[in-house]
Amino acid sequence: MAARLQESPVVPRPEVPPVCLVYRRAQEGQPRMTALIAAMKRVMEQEAAVGPPTAD
């Protein structure tokens, strides 16, 4: 299932809303949870590097 997940660039970029991830401690090391946390961190890092979207 994870192999079918792809990231697609969107122009203009929509504003990223606040996000909260709640999970059980037992799920922390599971591959799907690790991948989800890593993906969320990448998006947050990209957003911080690029800055907020601008209105055209």
PyMOL Python script that loads the backbone (N, CA, C, O; Angstrom):
from pymol import cmd

cmd.read_pdbstr("""\
ATOM      1  N   MET A   1       0.817  -1.186   0.000  1.00  0.00           N
ATOM      2  CA  MET A   1       0.000   0.000   0.000  1.00  0.00           C
ATOM      3  C   MET A   1       0.873   1.267   0.000  1.00  0.00           C
ATOM      4  O   MET A   1       0.592   2.209  -0.741  1.00  0.00           O
ATOM      5  N   ALA A   2       1.918   1.293   0.817  1.00  0.00           N
ATOM      6  CA  ALA A   2       2.763   2.481   0.908  1.00  0.00           C
ATOM      7  C   ALA A   2       3.471   2.778  -0.408  1.00  0.00           C
ATOM      8  O   ALA A   2       3.782   3.934  -0.694  1.00  0.00           O
ATOM      9  N   ALA A   3       3.728   1.754  -1.207  1.00  0.00           N
ATOM     10  CA  ALA A   3       4.414   1.964  -2.479  1.00  0.00           C
ATOM     11  C   ALA A   3       3.564   2.772  -3.454  1.00  0.00           C
ATOM     12  O   ALA A   3       4.102   3.346  -4.400  1.00  0.00           O
ATOM     13  N   ARG A   4       2.265   2.828  -3.248  1.00  0.00           N
ATOM     14  CA  ARG A   4       1.380   3.565  -4.151  1.00  0.00           C
ATOM     15  C   ARG A   4       1.194   5.017  -3.727  1.00  0.00           C
ATOM     16  O   ARG A   4       0.554   5.784  -4.445  1.00  0.00           O
ATOM     17  N   LEU A   5       1.734   5.409  -2.585  1.00  0.00           N
ATOM     18  CA  LEU A   5       1.586   6.769  -2.087  1.00  0.00           C
ATOM     19  C   LEU A   5       2.621   7.666  -2.747  1.00  0.00           C
ATOM     20  O   LEU A   5       3.815   7.370  -2.708  1.00  0.00           O
ATOM     21  N   GLN A   6       2.167   8.768  -3.356  1.00  0.00           N
ATOM     22  CA  GLN A   6       3.083   9.690  -4.021  1.00  0.00           C
ATOM     23  C   GLN A   6       2.768  11.117  -3.612  1.00  0.00           C
ATOM     24  O   GLN A   6       1.623  11.461  -3.318  1.00  0.00           O
ATOM     25  N   GLU A   7       3.797  11.931  -3.601  1.00  0.00           N
ATOM     26  CA  GLU A   7       3.663  13.343  -3.303  1.00  0.00           C
ATOM     27  C   GLU A   7       3.552  14.093  -4.630  1.00  0.00           C
ATOM     28  O   GLU A   7       4.364  13.880  -5.530  1.00  0.00           O
ATOM     29  N   SER A   8       2.558  14.966  -4.757  1.00  0.00           N
ATOM     30  CA  SER A   8       2.363  15.721  -5.991  1.00  0.00           C
ATOM     31  C   SER A   8       2.469  17.213  -5.707  1.00  0.00           C
ATOM     32  O   SER A   8       1.802  17.716  -4.803  1.00  0.00           O
ATOM     33  N   PRO A   9       3.300  17.931  -6.469  1.00  0.00           N
ATOM     34  CA  PRO A   9       3.396  19.369  -6.264  1.00  0.00           C
ATOM     35  C   PRO A   9       2.101  20.064  -6.692  1.00  0.00           C
ATOM     36  O   PRO A   9       1.488  19.694  -7.693  1.00  0.00           O
ATOM     37  N   VAL A  10       1.705  21.056  -5.935  1.00  0.00           N
ATOM     38  CA  VAL A  10       0.488  21.815  -6.234  1.00  0.00           C
ATOM     39  C   VAL A  10       0.872  23.287  -6.328  1.00  0.00           C
ATOM     40  O   VAL A  10       1.519  23.831  -5.433  1.00  0.00           O
ATOM     41  N   VAL A  11       0.464  23.922  -7.424  1.00  0.00           N
ATOM     42  CA  VAL A  11       0.762  25.342  -7.616  1.00  0.00           C
ATOM     43  C   VAL A  11      -0.542  26.058  -7.903  1.00  0.00           C
ATOM     44  O   VAL A  11      -1.261  25.618  -8.800  1.00  0.00           O
ATOM     45  N   PRO A  12      -0.896  27.113  -7.220  1.00  0.00           N
ATOM     46  CA  PRO A  12      -0.178  27.672  -6.071  1.00  0.00           C
ATOM     47  C   PRO A  12      -0.336  26.771  -4.861  1.00  0.00           C
ATOM     48  O   PRO A  12      -1.317  26.039  -4.729  1.00  0.00           O
ATOM     49  N   ARG A  13       0.663  26.843  -3.975  1.00  0.00           N
ATOM     50  CA  ARG A  13       0.642  26.002  -2.783  1.00  0.00           C
ATOM     51  C   ARG A  13      -0.456  26.454  -1.822  1.00  0.00           C
ATOM     52  O   ARG A  13      -0.575  27.644  -1.531  1.00  0.00           O
ATOM     53  N   PRO A  14      -1.253  25.517  -1.335  1.00  0.00           N
ATOM     54  CA  PRO A  14      -2.244  25.874  -0.328  1.00  0.00           C
ATOM     55  C   PRO A  14      -1.564  26.063   1.026  1.00  0.00           C
ATOM     56  O   PRO A  14      -0.498  25.498   1.271  1.00  0.00           O
ATOM     57  N   GLU A  15      -2.164  26.839   1.884  1.00  0.00           N
ATOM     58  CA  GLU A  15      -1.621  27.044   3.221  1.00  0.00           C
ATOM     59  C   GLU A  15      -1.752  25.742   4.011  1.00  0.00           C
ATOM     60  O   GLU A  15      -2.790  25.082   3.966  1.00  0.00           O
ATOM     61  N   VAL A  16      -0.700  25.380   4.729  1.00  0.00           N
ATOM     62  CA  VAL A  16      -0.724  24.159   5.535  1.00  0.00           C
ATOM     63  C   VAL A  16      -1.367  24.498   6.878  1.00  0.00           C
ATOM     64  O   VAL A  16      -0.849  25.338   7.615  1.00  0.00           O
ATOM     65  N   PRO A  17      -2.486  23.855   7.203  1.00  0.00           N
ATOM     66  CA  PRO A  17      -3.152  24.147   8.474  1.00  0.00           C
ATOM     67  C   PRO A  17      -2.410  23.496   9.637  1.00  0.00           C
ATOM     68  O   PRO A  17      -1.603  22.590   9.429  1.00  0.00           O
ATOM     69  N   PRO A  18      -2.677  23.949  10.851  1.00  0.00           N
ATOM     70  CA  PRO A  18      -2.068  23.289  12.018  1.00  0.00           C
ATOM     71  C   PRO A  18      -2.498  21.823  12.052  1.00  0.00           C
ATOM     72  O   PRO A  18      -3.646  21.493  11.758  1.00  0.00           O
ATOM     73  N   VAL A  19      -1.571  20.962  12.412  1.00  0.00           N
ATOM     74  CA  VAL A  19      -1.839  19.529  12.443  1.00  0.00           C
ATOM     75  C   VAL A  19      -1.342  18.955  13.765  1.00  0.00           C
ATOM     76  O   VAL A  19      -0.287  19.345  14.264  1.00  0.00           O
ATOM     77  N   CYS A  20      -2.098  18.041  14.317  1.00  0.00           N
ATOM     78  CA  CYS A  20      -1.718  17.359  15.547  1.00  0.00           C
ATOM     79  C   CYS A  20      -1.823  15.857  15.300  1.00  0.00           C
ATOM     80  O   CYS A  20      -2.828  15.384  14.770  1.00  0.00           O
ATOM     81  N   LEU A  21      -0.809  15.122  15.674  1.00  0.00           N
ATOM     82  CA  LEU A  21      -0.811  13.677  15.502  1.00  0.00           C
ATOM     83  C   LEU A  21      -0.849  13.033  16.883  1.00  0.00           C
ATOM     84  O   LEU A  21       0.062  13.226  17.689  1.00  0.00           O
ATOM     85  N   VAL A  22      -1.886  12.282  17.150  1.00  0.00           N
ATOM     86  CA  VAL A  22      -2.038  11.583  18.433  1.00  0.00           C
ATOM     87  C   VAL A  22      -1.961  10.094  18.163  1.00  0.00           C
ATOM     88  O   VAL A  22      -2.688   9.571  17.318  1.00  0.00           O
ATOM     89  N   TYR A  23      -1.084   9.414  18.877  1.00  0.00           N
ATOM     90  CA  TYR A  23      -0.930   7.977  18.688  1.00  0.00           C
ATOM     91  C   TYR A  23      -0.496   7.330  19.994  1.00  0.00           C
ATOM     92  O   TYR A  23      -0.015   8.003  20.906  1.00  0.00           O
ATOM     93  N   ARG A  24      -0.669   6.029  20.072  1.00  0.00           N
ATOM     94  CA  ARG A  24      -0.268   5.272  21.254  1.00  0.00           C
ATOM     95  C   ARG A  24       1.238   5.054  21.240  1.00  0.00           C
ATOM     96  O   ARG A  24       1.838   4.901  20.177  1.00  0.00           O
ATOM     97  N   ARG A  25       1.833   5.040  22.396  1.00  0.00           N
ATOM     98  CA  ARG A  25       3.278   4.829  22.510  1.00  0.00           C
ATOM     99  C   ARG A  25       3.694   3.505  21.845  1.00  0.00           C
ATOM    100  O   ARG A  25       4.772   3.421  21.258  1.00  0.00           O
ATOM    101  N   ALA A  26       2.855   2.490  21.936  1.00  0.00           N
ATOM    102  CA  ALA A  26       3.159   1.190  21.336  1.00  0.00           C
ATOM    103  C   ALA A  26       3.253   1.267  19.810  1.00  0.00           C
ATOM    104  O   ALA A  26       3.892   0.413  19.195  1.00  0.00           O
ATOM    105  N   GLN A  27       2.637   2.264  19.193  1.00  0.00           N
ATOM    106  CA  GLN A  27       2.663   2.426  17.736  1.00  0.00           C
ATOM    107  C   GLN A  27       3.907   3.159  17.253  1.00  0.00           C
ATOM    108  O   GLN A  27       4.196   3.162  16.056  1.00  0.00           O
ATOM    109  N   GLU A  28       4.641   3.775  18.160  1.00  0.00           N
ATOM    110  CA  GLU A  28       5.738   4.664  17.803  1.00  0.00           C
ATOM    111  C   GLU A  28       6.780   4.035  16.879  1.00  0.00           C
ATOM    112  O   GLU A  28       7.258   4.702  15.961  1.00  0.00           O
ATOM    113  N   GLY A  29       7.141   2.782  17.095  1.00  0.00           N
ATOM    114  CA  GLY A  29       8.181   2.165  16.278  1.00  0.00           C
ATOM    115  C   GLY A  29       7.671   1.414  15.063  1.00  0.00           C
ATOM    116  O   GLY A  29       8.469   0.847  14.317  1.00  0.00           O
ATOM    117  N   GLN A  30       6.375   1.396  14.845  1.00  0.00           N
ATOM    118  CA  GLN A  30       5.829   0.662  13.705  1.00  0.00           C
ATOM    119  C   GLN A  30       6.188   1.377  12.403  1.00  0.00           C
ATOM    120  O   GLN A  30       6.165   2.607  12.347  1.00  0.00           O
ATOM    121  N   PRO A  31       6.522   0.613  11.352  1.00  0.00           N
ATOM    122  CA  PRO A  31       6.960   1.221  10.089  1.00  0.00           C
ATOM    123  C   PRO A  31       5.976   2.248   9.518  1.00  0.00           C
ATOM    124  O   PRO A  31       6.407   3.296   9.037  1.00  0.00           O
ATOM    125  N   ARG A  32       4.691   1.981   9.558  1.00  0.00           N
ATOM    126  CA  ARG A  32       3.720   2.942   9.002  1.00  0.00           C
ATOM    127  C   ARG A  32       3.700   4.238   9.800  1.00  0.00           C
ATOM    128  O   ARG A  32       3.607   5.324   9.228  1.00  0.00           O
ATOM    129  N   MET A  33       3.787   4.121  11.130  1.00  0.00           N
ATOM    130  CA  MET A  33       3.782   5.324  11.965  1.00  0.00           C
ATOM    131  C   MET A  33       5.078   6.105  11.759  1.00  0.00           C
ATOM    132  O   MET A  33       5.062   7.333  11.682  1.00  0.00           O
ATOM    133  N   THR A  34       6.196   5.391  11.672  1.00  0.00           N
ATOM    134  CA  THR A  34       7.484   6.046  11.434  1.00  0.00           C
ATOM    135  C   THR A  34       7.465   6.798  10.100  1.00  0.00           C
ATOM    136  O   THR A  34       7.952   7.926  10.012  1.00  0.00           O
ATOM    137  N   ALA A  35       6.905   6.173   9.071  1.00  0.00           N
ATOM    138  CA  ALA A  35       6.820   6.819   7.758  1.00  0.00           C
ATOM    139  C   ALA A  35       5.909   8.040   7.806  1.00  0.00           C
ATOM    140  O   ALA A  35       6.224   9.064   7.202  1.00  0.00           O
ATOM    141  N   LEU A  36       4.792   7.949   8.510  1.00  0.00           N
ATOM    142  CA  LEU A  36       3.872   9.079   8.616  1.00  0.00           C
ATOM    143  C   LEU A  36       4.524  10.243   9.349  1.00  0.00           C
ATOM    144  O   LEU A  36       4.414  11.390   8.916  1.00  0.00           O
ATOM    145  N   ILE A  37       5.197   9.957  10.449  1.00  0.00           N
ATOM    146  CA  ILE A  37       5.881  11.011  11.209  1.00  0.00           C
ATOM    147  C   ILE A  37       6.968  11.655  10.353  1.00  0.00           C
ATOM    148  O   ILE A  37       7.107  12.878  10.355  1.00  0.00           O
ATOM    149  N   ALA A  38       7.736  10.856   9.626  1.00  0.00           N
ATOM    150  CA  ALA A  38       8.796  11.391   8.764  1.00  0.00           C
ATOM    151  C   ALA A  38       8.209  12.276   7.665  1.00  0.00           C
ATOM    152  O   ALA A  38       8.754  13.339   7.369  1.00  0.00           O
ATOM    153  N   ALA A  39       7.104  11.844   7.060  1.00  0.00           N
ATOM    154  CA  ALA A  39       6.468  12.642   6.011  1.00  0.00           C
ATOM    155  C   ALA A  39       5.959  13.970   6.563  1.00  0.00           C
ATOM    156  O   ALA A  39       6.106  15.011   5.921  1.00  0.00           O
ATOM    157  N   MET A  40       5.365  13.933   7.747  1.00  0.00           N
ATOM    158  CA  MET A  40       4.869  15.171   8.347  1.00  0.00           C
ATOM    159  C   MET A  40       6.025  16.124   8.654  1.00  0.00           C
ATOM    160  O   MET A  40       5.901  17.331   8.449  1.00  0.00           O
ATOM    161  N   LYS A  41       7.137  15.596   9.139  1.00  0.00           N
ATOM    162  CA  LYS A  41       8.308  16.434   9.429  1.00  0.00           C
ATOM    163  C   LYS A  41       8.859  17.059   8.145  1.00  0.00           C
ATOM    164  O   LYS A  41       9.246  18.228   8.138  1.00  0.00           O
ATOM    165  N   ARG A  42       8.895  16.262   7.039  1.00  0.00           N
ATOM    166  CA  ARG A  42       9.379  16.808   5.762  1.00  0.00           C
ATOM    167  C   ARG A  42       8.506  17.971   5.300  1.00  0.00           C
ATOM    168  O   ARG A  42       9.019  18.997   4.855  1.00  0.00           O
ATOM    169  N   VAL A  43       7.197  17.812   5.405  1.00  0.00           N
ATOM    170  CA  VAL A  43       6.286  18.880   4.988  1.00  0.00           C
ATOM    171  C   VAL A  43       6.504  20.123   5.841  1.00  0.00           C
ATOM    172  O   VAL A  43       6.541  21.236   5.317  1.00  0.00           O
ATOM    173  N   MET A  44       6.649  19.943   7.147  1.00  0.00           N
ATOM    174  CA  MET A  44       6.864  21.092   8.030  1.00  0.00           C
ATOM    175  C   MET A  44       8.188  21.787   7.712  1.00  0.00           C
ATOM    176  O   MET A  44       8.263  23.016   7.722  1.00  0.00           O
ATOM    177  N   GLU A  45       9.241  20.995   7.428  1.00  0.00           N
ATOM    178  CA  GLU A  45      10.536  21.577   7.081  1.00  0.00           C
ATOM    179  C   GLU A  45      10.466  22.323   5.755  1.00  0.00           C
ATOM    180  O   GLU A  45      11.036  23.406   5.623  1.00  0.00           O
ATOM    181  N   GLN A  46       9.771  21.752   4.769  1.00  0.00           N
ATOM    182  CA  GLN A  46       9.618  22.413   3.475  1.00  0.00           C
ATOM    183  C   GLN A  46       8.850  23.724   3.632  1.00  0.00           C
ATOM    184  O   GLN A  46       9.212  24.743   3.043  1.00  0.00           O
ATOM    185  N   GLU A  47       7.800  23.685   4.422  1.00  0.00           N
ATOM    186  CA  GLU A  47       6.986  24.882   4.638  1.00  0.00           C
ATOM    187  C   GLU A  47       7.805  25.969   5.310  1.00  0.00           C
ATOM    188  O   GLU A  47       7.686  27.143   4.957  1.00  0.00           O
ATOM    189  N   ALA A  48       8.642  25.591   6.281  1.00  0.00           N
ATOM    190  CA  ALA A  48       9.475  26.555   6.973  1.00  0.00           C
ATOM    191  C   ALA A  48      10.513  27.152   6.027  1.00  0.00           C
ATOM    192  O   ALA A  48      10.809  28.344   6.099  1.00  0.00           O
ATOM    193  N   ALA A  49      11.068  26.316   5.134  1.00  0.00           N
ATOM    194  CA  ALA A  49      12.096  26.781   4.199  1.00  0.00           C
ATOM    195  C   ALA A  49      11.532  27.687   3.117  1.00  0.00           C
ATOM    196  O   ALA A  49      12.174  28.661   2.727  1.00  0.00           O
ATOM    197  N   VAL A  50      10.341  27.376   2.631  1.00  0.00           N
ATOM    198  CA  VAL A  50       9.751  28.110   1.520  1.00  0.00           C
ATOM    199  C   VAL A  50       8.984  29.336   2.027  1.00  0.00           C
ATOM    200  O   VAL A  50       8.942  30.367   1.356  1.00  0.00           O
ATOM    201  N   GLY A  51       8.395  29.222   3.181  1.00  0.00           N
ATOM    202  CA  GLY A  51       7.583  30.309   3.715  1.00  0.00           C
ATOM    203  C   GLY A  51       6.138  30.135   3.329  1.00  0.00           C
ATOM    204  O   GLY A  51       5.795  29.233   2.565  1.00  0.00           O
ATOM    205  N   PRO A  52       5.288  30.996   3.854  1.00  0.00           N
ATOM    206  CA  PRO A  52       3.854  30.882   3.582  1.00  0.00           C
ATOM    207  C   PRO A  52       3.542  31.163   2.114  1.00  0.00           C
ATOM    208  O   PRO A  52       4.284  31.881   1.444  1.00  0.00           O
ATOM    209  N   PRO A  53       2.442  30.596   1.617  1.00  0.00           N
ATOM    210  CA  PRO A  53       2.059  30.858   0.220  1.00  0.00           C
ATOM    211  C   PRO A  53       1.701  32.329   0.027  1.00  0.00           C
ATOM    212  O   PRO A  53       1.232  32.995   0.950  1.00  0.00           O
ATOM    213  N   THR A  54       1.929  32.818  -1.179  1.00  0.00           N
ATOM    214  CA  THR A  54       1.591  34.217  -1.474  1.00  0.00           C
ATOM    215  C   THR A  54       0.378  34.274  -2.381  1.00  0.00           C
ATOM    216  O   THR A  54       0.150  33.366  -3.182  1.00  0.00           O
ATOM    217  N   ALA A  55      -0.390  35.326  -2.259  1.00  0.00           N
ATOM    218  CA  ALA A  55      -1.558  35.505  -3.130  1.00  0.00           C
ATOM    219  C   ALA A  55      -1.093  36.070  -4.466  1.00  0.00           C
ATOM    220  O   ALA A  55      -0.261  36.977  -4.504  1.00  0.00           O
ATOM    221  N   ASP A  56      -1.624  35.541  -5.553  1.00  0.00           N
ATOM    222  CA  ASP A  56      -1.246  36.020  -6.890  1.00  0.00           C
ATOM    223  C   ASP A  56      -2.210  37.068  -7.371  1.00  0.00           C
ATOM    224  O   ASP A  56      -2.055  37.589  -8.475  1.00  0.00           O
TER     225      ASP A  56
END
""", "prot")
cmd.dss("prot")
cmd.show_as("cartoon", "prot")
cmd.util.cbc("prot")
cmd.orient("prot")
